[in-house]
């Protein structure tokens, strides 16, 4: 977030990589046409693929070393997609699912293992209505922006700055079972701060206190219980904003006089956004949205301005070829609604940057348990098993051509 990046770190503060030991690299889709900002586009692309035959189907698919139309691939856990070779596929489109493509950019994905080079099935096995995902964006020196993001939908893990990020589920098992935390960490924090500490509290603290670093996000711990409680409260607020009303929470809103509205209709295909700070207006060609607080326009992740990148991804199909070229003929109304929601979330997050800066200052002046103390308490280093996915295969999964996968 603006104003809170690359600050000096308290010496010896633990890394998130040690506190949340199990992490997964980003998904590798292998072909961009399996992802789109709207579900209708994905259904149109699928229909075009299965309508083609032979060499034309293979050309449209865009084979890679990992996937081709004749490859045999098991279904993704939890997804009722086909497993017949794509060369013979003639069925309906798999039901698109919502994923986090890049920070703050939710899009739709065809959750078909035959289409995705590296889908990370271990993540799909634990993606349910209790799971929360932490996204650690790729580190970019001297860039403004948050060290961590969190959400309820599965992240693709892409980092707009180019360097791969890391995905860390809060729970290692379905149903919120077995937190992805160093064994003994919660008990130690309960003892140090003399209060009940939950896995969600640890996540909230990390969102509020984490700072980016070249070796990964650093998560300093406080000396006193008061700072801990304040940081957890701040982090829970940040999490609620990023969830955008998911899990029964309230949809983020700015006060009535500050809510962004469409002041001039967005044209069929708008020009790239231009921001006027004096009038707080976002111009999309002839379209106008205001008020757009400067904090929302300037909000960056990994050195990339979120609103500009969000717009770029929605016009990417124009000028593309193959299945990637299939997309809306005109700018959909729902994209404008999503843009208004995104402006609201970014503005509210930017407003809390001073609180995060104050917390960082408090931690620098009065640091708490460092990595050495956690090692002395037996919390660090986490055991090797904590860095691997848990065994959650308690049911059969469908393998290639409808056979059951060997577990």
C-alpha positions in Angstrom: 0.0 0.0 0.0 1.2 3.6 -0.6 3.6 4.7 2.0 4.3 1.4 3.8 6.7 -0.5 1.5 10.4 -1.4 2.0 10.7 -0.1 5.5 13.6 -1.2 7.7 12.8 -4.6 9.2 13.2 -5.4 12.9 16.3 -7.5 13.2 15.6 -11.2 13.4 11.9 -10.9 12.7 10.5 -14.3 11.4 9.6 -14.9 7.8 6.1 -15.8 6.7 7.7 -18.8 5.1 8.5 -20.2 8.5 5.2 -19.1 10.2 3.1 -20.6 7.4 5.4 -23.3 6.1 3.3 -24.9 3.3 3.3 -22.8 0.2 2.5 -23.6 -3.5 3.9 -21.9 -6.6 1.6 -20.2 -9.0 -0.6 -22.2 -11.4 0.7 -22.5 -14.9 -2.2 -22.3 -17.3 -0.1 -22.9 -20.5 -2.7 -21.2 -22.7 -4.4 -17.9 -22.0 -7.7 -18.7 -23.6 -8.9 -20.9 -20.7 -9.2 -17.7 -18.6 -11.4 -14.7 -19.2 -13.0 -11.8 -17.3 -16.5 -13.1 -18.1 -17.9 -16.7 -18.2 -19.8 -16.2 -21.5 -16.5 -15.8 -23.3 -15.2 -19.1 -21.9 -18.3 -20.9 -23.1 -17.9 -19.4 -26.6 -14.3 -20.5 -26.7 -15.1 -24.0 -25.6 -17.9 -24.3 -28.2 -15.4 -23.1 -30.9 -12.9 -25.7 -29.8 -15.2 -28.7 -29.8 -16.7 -27.6 -33.1 -13.3 -27.8 -34.8 -11.9 -31.1 -35.9 -8.5 -32.7 -36.4 -5.6 -30.4 -37.0 -7.8 -27.3 -36.6 -8.8 -28.4 -33.1 -5.2 -29.0 -32.2 -4.2 -25.6 -33.5 -6.9 -23.8 -31.5 -6.0 -25.7 -28.4 -2.3 -24.6 -28.6 -0.5 -27.7 -27.3 2.5 -27.5 -25.0 4.9 -30.1 -23.7 2.5 -30.7 -20.7 -0.8 -30.8 -22.5 -2.1 -31.8 -25.9 -5.5 -32.9 -27.3 -4.5 -36.6 -27.0 -3.1 -36.4 -23.5 -4.7 -38.5 -20.8 -5.3 -36.4 -17.6 -7.2 -37.0 -14.4 -10.0 -34.7 -13.4 -9.3 -31.8 -11.0 -10.4 -32.6 -7.4 -13.9 -31.4 -6.8 -14.6 -30.6 -10.5 -17.1 -32.7 -12.5 -15.3 -32.2 -15.8 -14.7 -34.8 -18.5 -11.6 -37.0 -18.7 -12.0 -38.3 -22.3 -9.1 -37.2 -24.6 -9.8 -33.7 -25.9 -9.3 -35.0 -29.5 -12.6 -36.9 -29.0 -14.4 -34.4 -26.7 -17.9 -33.3 -27.9 -19.6 -32.5 -24.5 -20.8 -29.3 -23.0 -18.5 -26.6 -21.6 -17.1 -27.2 -18.1 -18.7 -24.8 -15.6 -16.4 -21.8 -15.2 -15.2 -21.0 -11.7 -14.0 -17.7 -10.2 -10.3 -17.4 -9.5 -7.9 -14.6 -8.6 -5.9 -14.0 -11.7 -3.7 -11.3 -10.4 -4.0 -9.1 -7.3 -7.5 -7.7 -7.1 -8.4 -9.1 -10.5 -11.0 -11.9 -10.2 -11.7 -13.7 -13.5 -13.2 -16.9 -14.7 -11.4 -20.1 -15.4 -12.3 -23.4 -17.1 -11.4 -25.8 -14.3 -10.5 -28.7 -16.7 -7.3 -30.5 -16.0 -6.9 -31.3 -19.7 -6.6 -27.6 -20.4 -4.1 -26.5 -17.7 -0.4 -27.3 -17.8 0.1 -27.2 -14.0 -3.1 -26.8 -12.0 -1.8 -27.6 -8.5 -4.4 -30.3 -7.6 -3.3 -30.1 -3.9 -4.9 -26.6 -3.8 -8.2 -27.7 -5.4 -8.6 -30.5 -2.8 -8.8 -28.0 0.0 -10.6 -25.1 -1.7 -13.9 -24.9 0.2 -16.1 -22.5 2.0 -13.8 -22.5 5.0 -10.6 -21.9 3.2 -8.7 -18.6 3.0 -5.7 -18.1 0.7 -2.8 -15.9 1.3 -1.1 -14.5 -1.7 2.5 -13.3 -1.4 3.2 -11.2 -4.5 6.5 -11.2 -6.1 9.1 -8.9 -4.5 9.9 -5.7 -6.3 12.5 -3.5 -4.6 11.5 0.1 -3.8 7.8 -0.5 -4.8 4.8 0.6 -2.9 2.1 -2.0 -2.1 1.1 -4.6 0.4 3.4 -7.5 1.2 0.4 -9.9 1.5 -3.1 -10.3 0.1 -5.8 -12.7 1.1 -9.1 -13.9 -0.3 -11.6 -16.7 -0.5 -11.2 -17.7 -4.1 -8.3 -19.7 -5.4 -5.4 -17.5 -6.6 -3.7 -18.2 -9.8 -0.6 -16.8 -8.1 0.5 -14.4 -10.9 2.4 -11.4 -9.8 2.0 -8.3 -12.1 5.6 -7.3 -11.5 6.8 -10.4 -13.3 8.5 -12.3 -10.4 6.4 -15.4 -9.3 4.5 -15.1 -6.0 3.6 -17.8 -3.6 0.2 -19.2 -2.5 -0.3 -20.2 1.1 -3.6 -21.7 2.2 -4.6 -21.0 5.8 -5.7 -24.6 6.3 -4.1 -27.8 5.2 -7.3 -29.9 5.1 -10.8 -29.4 4.0 -13.3 -27.9 6.4 -10.8 -25.7 8.1 -8.8 -28.6 9.5 -5.2 -28.3 10.6 -4.0 -24.7 10.2 -1.0 -24.1 7.9 1.0 -22.7 10.8 4.3 -23.8 12.4 3.4 -26.4 15.1 3.3 -24.8 18.5 3.0 -21.2 17.1 -0.6 -20.6 18.3 0.1 -22.0 21.7 3.2 -19.8 22.1 1.3 -16.6 21.0 -1.5 -17.4 23.5 1.0 -17.6 26.3 2.9 -14.5 25.2 -0.1 -12.3 24.8 -2.3 -13.9 27.4 -5.3 -14.2 25.2 -7.0 -16.7 22.9 -5.4 -16.8 19.5 -7.0 -18.4 16.4 -5.4 -19.2 13.0 -7.5 -16.3 11.6 -5.9 -14.0 14.2 -2.5 -15.0 12.9 -3.6 -14.4 9.3 -5.0 -11.0 10.3 -1.8 -10.0 12.1 0.3 -11.0 9.1 -1.9 -8.8 6.8 -1.4 -5.8 9.0 2.2 -6.2 10.0 4.0 -8.0 7.2 6.6 -6.2 5.2 8.1 -7.2 1.8 11.7 -8.4 1.7 14.0 -10.0 -0.8 13.8 -13.4 1.0 10.1 -13.2 1.4 7.6 -11.4 3.5 8.8 -10.6 7.0 6.3 -10.8 9.9 7.5 -9.0 13.1 5.8 -9.9 16.3 5.0 -7.3 19.0 6.2 -7.1 22.5 2.9 -6.3 24.2 -0.6 -7.7 24.1 -2.1 -4.3 23.3 -0.2 -4.0 20.1 -1.1 -7.5 19.2 -4.8 -6.9 19.7 -4.6 -3.6 17.7 -2.8 -5.3 14.8 -5.2 -8.2 14.7 -8.2 -5.8 14.6 -6.5 -3.8 11.8 -5.8 -7.0 9.9 -9.3 -8.3 10.2 -10.5 -5.0 8.7 -8.1 -5.4 5.8 -9.3 -9.0 5.3 -12.9 -8.0 5.3 -12.2 -5.4 2.5 -10.4 -8.0 0.4 -13.2 -10.6 0.8 -15.6 -8.0 -0.7 -18.6 -9.4 1.1 -17.7 -13.1 0.8 -18.3 -15.5 3.7 -21.3 -13.5 4.9 -19.4 -10.2 5.4 -20.6 -6.7 4.4 -19.9 -5.4 0.9 -17.4 -2.6 1.2 -18.9 0.9 0.7 -17.6 4.4 0.8 -19.9 7.0 2.4 -22.7 8.2 0.2 -21.0 11.5 -0.9 -17.8 9.7 -1.8 -19.1 6.6 -3.6 -17.9 6.4 -7.2 -20.6 6.7 -9.9 -20.8 6.6 -13.7 -21.0 10.3 -14.6 -20.8 9.7 -18.3 -21.6 6.3 -19.9 -18.7 4.1 -20.7 -18.5 3.7 -24.6 -18.7 0.4 -26.4 -14.9 0.2 -26.2 -13.3 2.7 -24.0 -9.8 4.2 -24.3 -7.2 3.4 -21.6 -8.0 5.1 -18.3 -6.7 8.6 -17.7 -7.0 10.1 -14.2 -7.7 13.7 -13.3 -6.6 14.3 -9.7 -8.2 17.7 -9.5 -11.7 16.4 -10.1 -11.0 12.9 -8.9 -12.4 11.6 -12.3 -11.4 8.5 -14.1 -11.8 9.0 -17.8 -12.4 6.0 -20.0 -12.6 7.7 -23.4 -15.9 9.5 -23.3 -16.9 7.6 -20.1 -16.4 9.2 -16.7 -16.4 7.7 -13.3 -16.1 9.9 -10.2 -15.3 10.5 -7.4 -12.2 8.2 -7.6 -9.9 8.9 -4.6 -6.3 9.4 -5.5 -5.4 6.5 -3.2 -7.4 4.1 -5.4 -5.8 5.3 -8.6 -2.3 5.2 -7.1 -2.7 1.8 -5.4 0.1 -0.6 -6.6 1.1 -4.2 -6.1 4.6 -5.3 -7.0 5.2 -1.9 -8.7 2.2 -2.2 -11.0 -0.9 0.2 -10.7 -3.9 -2.1 -10.1 -6.5 -0.1 -11.9 -4.5 0.2 -15.1 -3.6 -3.5 -15.1 -7.2 -4.4 -14.5 -8.3 -2.5 -17.6 -5.5 -4.0 -19.7 -6.6 -7.5 -18.9 -10.2 -6.7 -20.1 -9.1 -5.5 -23.6 -6.5 -8.2 -24.1 -8.6 -10.2 -26.5 -8.8 -7.3 -28.9 -6.1 -7.8 -31.5 -5.4 -11.4 -30.3 -5.8 -14.4 -32.5 -7.2 -17.9 -32.1 -9.5 -18.6 -29.2 -8.0 -15.7 -27.3 -9.6 -13.3 -29.8 -13.1 -14.4 -28.8 -14.6 -11.9 -26.3 -17.3 -9.4 -25.8 -18.2 -7.3 -28.8 -18.9 -4.3 -26.5 -17.9 -3.4 -23.0 -20.2 -5.4 -20.6 -22.2 -3.5 -18.0 -21.0 -5.9 -15.3 -17.4 -4.8 -15.9 -18.3 -1.3 -15.0 -20.0 -2.6 -11.8 -16.8 -4.5 -11.0 -14.7 -1.4 -11.6 -16.8 0.6 -9.2 -16.4 -2.1 -6.6 -12.7 -2.3 -7.2 -12.3 1.5 -6.9 -14.1 1.3 -3.5 -12.0 -1.5 -2.2 -8.7 0.1 -3.2 -9.7 3.5 -1.8 -10.7 2.0 1.6 -7.4 0.0 1.7 -5.4 3.1 0.9 -7.1 4.9 3.7 -5.8 2.4 6.2 -2.2 2.8 5.1 -1.5 5.3 8.0 -2.6 2.7 10.5 -0.2 0.2 9.0 2.6 2.7 9.1 1.9 3.4 12.7 1.9 -0.3 13.5 5.3 -0.6 11.7 6.7 2.2 13.8 5.4 0.7 17.0 7.0 -2.7 16.1 10.3 -1.0 15.2 10.4 0.8 18.6 9.3 -2.2 20.7 10.0 -5.5 18.9 8.6 -8.8 20.3 9.7 -12.4 20.0 12.1 -12.8 17.1 13.1 -15.8 15.1 15.7 -16.7 17.7 13.1 -16.8 20.4 10.8 -18.9 18.3 13.7 -21.3 17.7 14.4 -21.4 21.5 10.7 -22.3 22.1 10.9 -25.1 19.6 8.4 -23.5 17.2 11.1 -22.9 14.5 12.2 -24.4 12.3 9.0 -26.1 11.3 9.3 -29.9 10.6 9.7 -30.9 7.0 6.3 -32.5 7.0 4.7 -29.0 7.6 6.1 -27.8 4.3 4.3 -30.6 2.3 0.6 -30.9 1.6 -1.4 -33.0 4.0 -2.9 -36.3 2.8 -6.5 -35.6 2.2 -7.3 -38.3 -0.3 -10.3 -39.9 1.5 -12.3 -40.6 -1.7 -11.7 -41.8 -5.2 -10.8 -39.3 -7.9 -11.5 -39.8 -11.6 -8.5 -40.6 -13.8 -8.1 -40.4 -17.6 -11.0 -41.7 -19.7 -13.2 -42.2 -16.7 -11.0 -44.6 -14.8 -10.5 -44.1 -11.1 -7.2 -42.6 -10.2 -4.8 -44.7 -8.1 -4.4 -43.2 -4.7 
